[in-house]
Amino acid sequence: LKPNMLKFARICPRLPLLSRTCLRGMTDAKRRRVDDAKGLEAWRIPEEVEDQKAENRLEPNQPVDLSELKALGVLHWKLDPASYKYPVKAMPYDASETGEEALQKIRDERGYSYADVLTVHPDHLPEFDAKVRSFFAEHIHDAEEVRYILAGSGYFDVRDARDAWVRIALSQGDLITLPEGIYHRFTCDNKDYIHAMRLFKGTPVWTPFNRPQEEHPSRRAFVKQYLKGT
């Protein structure tokens, strides 16, 4: 219990067990609200943008609720990479070396057997400008796309059920999964720095399939699972 609740319990030593349980439940509910506040921020952006690294919010801003992202198959966890030491680059990388238990639990539950670490920054990525432009081409993958942000910040853009762009802001501690077959793209922001871990089930294949891909099996499976009836 919180200190003020403990004080209350001492004042009322005969407080019924049910009441004490309710107090504890209030504390748990508050904790859940704090956890929810750590969720992703997302908003709609124009179809065309001049600067891919800018926020590019509409006027007025059109925020996107996290439940809408979940309905598209986008999942999110908030972890604490700042408490651990990760390399600038490692391909592959043994993610169990750091001892980050929360990450290991997600990997075990979801079957992410492969990991590597990279840094998107002019000092660490050859042909930085060209690579960042290429990341921004709209595409799908034939597997989940998983990123764990170790440091820095950037954006994933995904197409919503109306085929409009939603921008998802990522920063340190965000672990995000995009479902197989969703149209998306990535960019760093104006800080030009993002340090991330990529996770994959089995042998990694990073092949992008640029739009249009309506007949691609992965796209058809995505539409059937997440967009049917929309």
N, C-alpha and C positions, 0 to 999 in steps of 0.2 A: 504493500500500500504506500501511497504518497505520504510524506511527513505530516501534512495536515489531517489526513485520514487516520493515521496512527494515533495522533493526539486525540481525535474524536473517539477512537476505540478505547483509549485509556480512560477518557472521561466517562464513557458508558461501558464498563467492563462486562455488563450483563446483556449487551446488545445481542439480540437473537441472531443465530447463525444465518438465517435468510437475509437479514439486513446487511450483515457483513458481506455476504455473497453479492448482494446488489451493489454495494460500494465497490467491490472488486470488479464487477461487471462494468461499472461506470468508468473505472480506470482503463479497462481493456478497450472499451468503446472509444475513449479519448485517444488511446494509442493507435487504434485502427484509423482514426481520422488523420492523425499525424502521418501515418504510412501512406494514406491516400493522397495527402498533400505533396508527396514526393513523386507523384505520377508525372507522365509526360505532358508537355504543353504542345498543342497542335492547333493549326488554323488553316483556313483556306487561302489560296494564293491565285493570282491570275493565270490564265492559260499560257501567256507569254510573259517572260520577265527579262529585263535588261541586264540585271546583275544577279547571277545565280546565287551569290554568297550573301546577299542581303535578306532581311526577313521577308520582304515582299508581301506584307499583309494587305488585305483589301481594306478599303475605307467605306464604312466603318469596319473594324476588325470582325471577322467571323470565326470565333473559336470552335474547335471540334471536340466534342465530348469523348472521353476515353472509351466509353461503351460503344461508340461508333467504330473506333479502331478495332476493338475486340470483335465486333461483328464482321469485320473484314479479315479476321484471322491474325491481326497484329497483336503480339503479346509483349509484355514488359515486366521487368523486375528492376528494383533499385538495390545495388550492392555497394560495397565500400572498398574499391581498389586502392584508395590512398593509404590504406593500412598495410599494403603489401608492395613488394618490389618486383617490377616487371621489366623485361629487356626492351630496348628501343625497337629491335627487330629480331624475330626468331621464326624460322620456317623449316620444320614444324616446331611446336613448343609443347613441352610437357606441362600442362596447366596444373597438374597436381603438385608441382614443385613448390609453389608458394604457400600451400596450406590454406587457401581461401575456401573454407568449408561451404559457404553459401553457394559459391560457384560450382563446386564439386557436386553438390546435391542436385543442382539443375542439370548438370552434365549427365549424371547418373540417371535421373528421371527421364530425360529426353533423348538419351543415347548419343550425345555428342562425343564421339571418340577421338576426333581430330581437332587440334587447335593450332593457330599460329598468331604471331603478333607483328604488327606493322605500324609505322608512323607516317602519316600524311603531312609532310612539311617540306619546304624547299630544300632543306639540308639533308633530308633522309629519303626523298623520293625522286629518282632521276626523271627529268622531263616533267617536272611538277605541274606546270600550267596545262600542258597537253593532257596529262593523265586526269587532272581534275575536270577538264572539259569532257573527257571521254566518260567519266563516271556519271555525268549529267545526261547522257543519252537515255531516253526512256526504253526500258527493257524488262524482261522477265528472266527467271532462272527455272531450271527443272528440279530444283531442290529448295528447301528453306534457306533464307539468308539470315544469318545470325551475327550480330555485332555486340561486343561488350566494350563500352567506352572507358578506357583506363585513365585518360586525361584529355583535355582539350574539348572541342565542341564542333558540331556540324549539323546537317539536316538530312533526313530521308524524306523524299516526297513520294506519296503513294496516291493512286487513283481511287476515289471513293465509288460508291454504288452508282453515282450519276456520271461517272467518268470525269469528275473534276479533281483538280490537284488539292491534296492536303499536305501541308508541311509539318513535319514532326521534328521538334528541336531535341537534340541529343547533347548530353554533357556527362561529365565524369560520374561513373556509377551506373549509367543506364545500360541495361542489357535488353536488346530488342530482337524479336524474330519476325520476319516477314514471310508469309506463306508462299509456298511454291506457286508460281503462275501469276502473282500479282504484278501489275505494271508499277514500276517504281524507278527512282533515280537517287543519286547521292551527291552531296557536295559538302566541303568544309565551309565554314563561315568566313567572315573577313579577317579572322585571326590566323587563318592558314595553318592551323595545327589541330590534329586529332590523332591520338594514340589509341589503338583499338586491337582487340582480340577477335579473330574470326573463328567460329565454331562450325563443325560439320559432322554429319553422320557418315562414317565410313571414309572412303577415299574422296578427297576434296575435288570438286569440279566447279570452276568459277565461270563457266561459259555464259555470257549474256546473249540473249536472243532479243534483238531490237524490234520494237513495234513496227508493223503489225504482226501479231502472232496468234490470231484468233483460232487457227486450226491446230496449234501446238497442243499436244496432249496435256501438258501441265496447265496451260491457259484454260482449256476446256474443263479440266477437273476443278480449277479455281472457280470458274463461273458457275459450275453446277453446285459446288459446296457453299459458296458465299454470296453469289449474286442472283441465284434462281429466285424468281418471284419479285425482284426489285424493279 
